[in-house]
Amino acid sequence: MNKMVLVAGGAGYIGSHTTVELINAGYDVVVVDNFSNSDASSLEGIRKITGVEPKFIEADCADKEAMRKVFEAYDFQSVIHFAAYKAVGESVAEPLKYYHNNLVSFVNILELMAEYGRSNVLFSSSATVYGDAEELPVTERTERKPATSPYGNTKQMSEDILRDTVRANSAMHGIALRYFNPIGAHPSALIGELPRGVPNNLVPYITQTAAGVRECLSIFGDDYPTPDDSCLRDYIDIVDLARAHVVAINRMVEGRTKESYEVFNIGTGRPVSVFELVRGFENANNLKLNYRVAERRAGDVTAVWADTTLANEELGWCAERRLEDTLKAAWAWEKAVRGL
Ligand code: UDP
């Protein structure tokens, strides 16, 4: 059995945690990253946690000839593709940057996989493909809504590119994991999220506010039709999320897929409001957060959370970590980054 995996974007937030779990599960990992939204400290963190130095090649996945060298050098059977931009607002301002990077990278990887006879592809998708869903929780059969940003569109288009590619190539298998809201950090506090500039996402904004880097958290809207009037999301611990990649890779490597292309929701199945998350962070870490209610943020949906039955039953995976522990880990990581 070929236990080598290429992790494209393996120095990033989800990529680094997944690399750790793959190594812990006995996989030989080759990381490719161009550090466009990450840095080498995560590779050092991976080494400290696992005791293993992952093979590393600095390359841009949108550079096909650079990627060809990676395929020439290593005989991995499986690829996980994380190497994509992810800032919704930036994608609206600079759509071609997103279409070029996110789609060209993926097409390059798929073309090289077909050319070099590599079979298993795991794609990082997102709950963003469901948009403002009509039924909650969303199942994998819930209709995708037209994307509201170029970023979201690249996720939908990449899912379709993967589906069509593996259906047309009987030697290939593809799985798309639709992540809900990944949060937290490795319990060692050696790897975590490293947002550049002002964070867009809730938990990094909370931890930076607690650290005094940001003055005050804005809660975007308290006039939503939800029990406490703030938005509902499904916050999934980053280590639980990373483990989902390992079981999805196992499924393909061991030939247990039921169809050439499969999709799984990766969440907890539990909606949590913005106020609950803020209170949860305060209680878990025994501190008070400076926050105020602000206007709604354009483009936010009221509520989205996962039906995780398919992942539970087919992958044998379920979220295990308690939100309290996840929020403790998020704060421990922020403190480690700031030297607090
Ligand atoms: N949010 C907030 N303040 C922030 C960032 C986010 O109130 O500074 C809210 C946002 O409106 C949404 C939730 O937190 O309801 C999660 O937002 P995030 O950007 O983390 O993820 P999204 O669900 O938008 O992908």
Boltz pocket constraint, residues with backbone or C-beta under 6 A from the ligand:
constraints:
  - pocket:
      binder: B
      contacts: [[A, 181], [A, 199], [A, 200], [A, 201], [A, 202], [A, 203], [A, 205], [A, 217], [A, 218], [A, 219], [A, 220], [A, 221], [A, 231], [A, 232], [A, 233], [A, 274], [A, 297], [A, 300], [A, 301]]
      max_distance: 6.0
